[in-house]
Amino acid sequence: MTVNAPVARTPRAATLRKQETILVEAERQFARYGFEGVSLDSIAAALDLSRQNLLYHWPSKEDLYRAVLDSVMGEWMASMTAITQADEPEAAIQSYVAVKLRFSRERATGNAVFTREIMAGAPRYQDVLKAQVMPLLHADVARFERWADEGRVRRIDFTHLMFLIWSSTQAYADLGPQFALYMGKPALDEADFERARLLLTELIWRSLQP
């Protein structure tokens, strides 16, 4: 007698919506209070859910925390292909900086969760960073090396160039409220991010011109 393997069920739309709502609230709380300052009870209470209902979707706080980081990382990594897929180095820089700044603006709380994890030494996410981010970093550096071999960019330390791009664009998420305070406004607006994009792109490209 043949025994059929169980068929995996696709989550219902209502289940997916609830999971998304939980992830949004978890991201907000982890961004503000850090991993240690958040409990499943605090997330459930904010959403008017029972703890048991929350555990149905994620069996532990660490699982939920990693799910938040997975969501942030997935969106961030989608922007990391701009260099390896580009034919022209100047266009690659323009696209990469633009996407990273847009991510900093549109996913500020996710950036905050990610930054907290990194500043703590990535104790709960180091395996993912090594497995997923390092290969993409090496691929970006290799593309710059090829462009340098072709005489299309000046040869510099391309690994630290990538660190510079990451940190300068990430600052607009981590330090955005501080920048806005110094500029006398409640928050950075679209024009501020556009001016940052133009300046960063120009400075980075000038450093690469042969």
Phi and psi in degrees as a GROMACS rama.xvg file:
@    title "Ramachandran Plot"
@    xaxis  label "Phi"
@    yaxis  label "Psi"
@TYPE xy
-87.9337  129.859  THR-2
-102.422  118.697  VAL-3
-76.3734  138.208  ASN-4
-69.7983  145.273  ALA-5
-61.6275  140.634  PRO-6
-90.749  127.072  VAL-7
-69.1982  130.106  ALA-8
-89.5404  138.357  ARG-9
-76.2524  130.037  THR-10
-57.2346  141.288  PRO-11
-67.0578  157.815  ARG-12
-58.711  -38.8011  ALA-13
-64.6257  -38.0229  ALA-14
-66.0825  -42.9779  THR-15
-63.9356  -38.9891  LEU-16
-65.009  -41.0998  ARG-17
-65.0996  -42.4725  LYS-18
-62.2433  -39.6504  GLN-19
-65.0573  -39.8896  GLU-20
-63.2484  -41.6538  THR-21
-64.3384  -43.3367  ILE-22
-62.7637  -40.43  LEU-23
-62.6782  -46.0233  VAL-24
-67.6171  -40.6844  GLU-25
-62.184  -42.267  ALA-26
-60.904  -43.3033  GLU-27
-60.9013  -45.0375  ARG-28
-72.6347  -42.0547  GLN-29
-63.8983  -35.0172  PHE-30
-64.9415  -37.7952  ALA-31
-85.0598  -39.2281  ARG-32
-114.042  -8.96329  TYR-33
79.2719  170.517  GLY-34
-60.3708  -46.8898  PHE-35
-68.902  -26.0363  GLU-36
-87.6812  2.60439  GLY-37
-117.498  144.26  VAL-38
-126.132  160.175  SER-39
-61.9679  -33.4071  LEU-40
-63.462  -40.1299  ASP-41
-68.047  -37.2507  SER-42
-68.3474  -45.8004  ILE-43
-61.6174  -41.8579  ALA-44
-63.7875  -40.265  ALA-45
-64.296  -26.5271  ALA-46
-102.033  2.37728  LEU-47
58.446  42.9776  ASP-48
-114.085  159.875  LEU-49
-82.8122  155.335  SER-50
-59.0245  -38.3775  ARG-51
-64.1536  -37.6374  GLN-52
-63.2385  -41.3882  ASN-53
-65.8328  -41.3411  LEU-54
-66.4849  -22.3342  LEU-55
-62.7361  -33.4157  TYR-56
-91.7027  -39.3358  HIS-57
-135.687  120.174  TRP-58
-72.6832  -9.6928  PRO-59
-155.677  163.274  SER-60
-63.2572  -38.0378  LYS-61
-64.6047  -38.6753  GLU-62
-62.7594  -41.7886  ASP-63
-67.1103  -40.6737  LEU-64
-61.0403  -45.4478  TYR-65
-66.8838  -31.8674  ARG-66
-65.0101  -38.9837  ALA-67
-62.9916  -47.3442  VAL-68
-64.6012  -36.4573  LEU-69
-60.781  -41.0502  ASP-70
-64.3278  -44.8622  SER-71
-64.3063  -46.8029  VAL-72
-63.2586  -39.6305  MET-73
-61.0471  -42.1687  GLY-74
-69.4974  -39.555  GLU-75
-66.1159  -44.1893  TRP-76
-66.6748  -26.5003  MET-77
-63.4977  -24.0753  ALA-78
-90.617  -7.57538  SER-79
-87.3004  3.80546  MET-80
-92.2584  -2.70568  THR-81
-61.3485  -32.1193  ALA-82
-83.731  -48.0369  ILE-83
-68.2233  -24.3754  THR-84
-95.1651  -2.36226  GLN-85
-90.0777  149.325  ALA-86
-94.905  -29.1509  ASP-87
-112.307  129.15  GLU-88
-62.5385  -38.2682  PRO-89
-66.37  -41.9753  GLU-90
-64.5634  -35.2525  ALA-91
-63.4124  -45.061  ALA-92
-63.3159  -45.4203  ILE-93
-59.0893  -46.1259  GLN-94
-67.6992  -43.7625  SER-95
-64.1875  -47.6168  TYR-96
-63.4879  -42.1861  VAL-97
-61.6084  -45.154  ALA-98
-67.7682  -41.8469  VAL-99
-65.1382  -39.768  LYS-100
-68.2254  -38.0481  LEU-101
-63.5667  -38.943  ARG-102
-63.848  -41.0494  PHE-103
-62.5667  -35.9387  SER-104
-76.9662  -43.6751  ARG-105
-86.6736  -17.603  GLU-106
-129.611  50.7311  ARG-107
-61.8352  -42.2013  ALA-108
-68.1388  -38.1927  THR-109
-63.3481  -40.2057  GLY-110
-61.0804  -38.3377  ASN-111
-64.8827  -41.53  ALA-112
-62.2623  -45.745  VAL-113
-61.3126  -44.8115  PHE-114
-63.3487  -42.2193  THR-115
-58.9139  -43.1683  ARG-116
-64.3399  -44.4016  GLU-117
-64.5717  -44.576  ILE-118
-64.7159  -24.4686  MET-119
-85.0186  0.527699  ALA-120
92.7031  13.6547  GLY-121
52.0515  51.2377  ALA-122
-66.2322  -24.3301  PRO-123
-111.652  3.36344  ARG-124
-142.937  9.74619  TYR-125
-62.6864  -34.8321  GLN-126
-62.7205  -40.0036  ASP-127
-69.8879  -41.383  VAL-128
-60.6394  -44.2798  LEU-129
-66.9649  -38.0935  LYS-130
-78.7666  -32.1311  ALA-131
-110.703  -41.5326  GLN-132
-81.6334  -41.7333  VAL-133
-58.434  -43.9642  MET-134
-61.654  -36.951  PRO-135
-69.4181  -38.4919  LEU-136
-60.9486  -46.9284  LEU-137
-62.3117  -36.0668  HIS-138
-67.7986  -39.7398  ALA-139
-64.0468  -44.7037  ASP-140
-62.3276  -41.1036  VAL-141
-62.4945  -38.2694  ALA-142
-65.446  -41.6469  ARG-143
-63.9107  -38.9796  PHE-144
-61.0816  -40.7469  GLU-145
-65.1367  -43.7923  ARG-146
-62.2779  -35.8981  TRP-147
-66.3147  -41.6054  ALA-148
-60.2877  -33.0395  ASP-149
-84.2305  -1.77531  GLU-150
76.3485  17.5695  GLY-151
-91.4115  -18.3266  ARG-152
-139.569  157.796  VAL-153
-75.1208  141.225  ARG-154
-79.5174  117.76  ARG-155
-132.466  -173.714  ILE-156
-79.2221  99.9371  ASP-157
-73.1801  -25.575  PHE-158
-64.0152  -46.1015  THR-159
-72.299  -25.0032  HIS-160
-61.9302  -43.9671  LEU-161
-64.1663  -39.8422  MET-162
-60.9806  -39.6829  PHE-163
-63.2321  -44.3879  LEU-164
-63.7986  -45.6324  ILE-165
-58.1833  -49.4381  TRP-166
-69.1646  -39.0823  SER-167
-69.5152  -35.8368  SER-168
-79.5447  -36.6411  THR-169
-63.8835  -29.8708  GLN-170
-58.8131  -29.7681  ALA-171
-75.3548  -10.5549  TYR-172
-94.8043  -50.8365  ALA-173
-70.0676  -38.2771  ASP-174
-111.91  10.6262  LEU-175
-52.4787  -47.4385  GLY-176
-60.824  -35.8778  PRO-177
-68.542  -43.5102  GLN-178
-60.1657  -43.0323  PHE-179
-63.6644  -39.8091  ALA-180
-59.1364  -45.9743  LEU-181
-67.2979  -24.825  TYR-182
-91.6539  1.73381  MET-183
70.7921  35.314  GLY-184
-137.473  158.033  LYS-185
-68.6608  -29.3954  PRO-186
-160.993  155.889  ALA-187
-67.7056  141.647  LEU-188
-111.131  -177.54  ASP-189
-60.5568  -36.8388  GLU-190
-64.2344  -37.192  ALA-191
-63.3416  -43.7638  ASP-192
-67.0987  -33.9147  PHE-193
-68.426  -41.3043  GLU-194
-64.5416  -39.2556  ARG-195
-62.9436  -41.991  ALA-196
-60.1666  -46.915  ARG-197
-62.7194  -45.2829  LEU-198
-66.2014  -49.3265  LEU-199
-62.3043  -42.0933  LEU-200
-61.151  -44.9207  THR-201
-63.6008  -47.0842  GLU-202
-63.8795  -42.7283  LEU-203
-67.7201  -43.0966  ILE-204
-66.7506  -38.8339  TRP-205
-60.3919  -36.7348  ARG-206
-68.9911  -17.4934  SER-207
-101.665  -11.4393  LEU-208
-65.4132  133.653  GLN-209
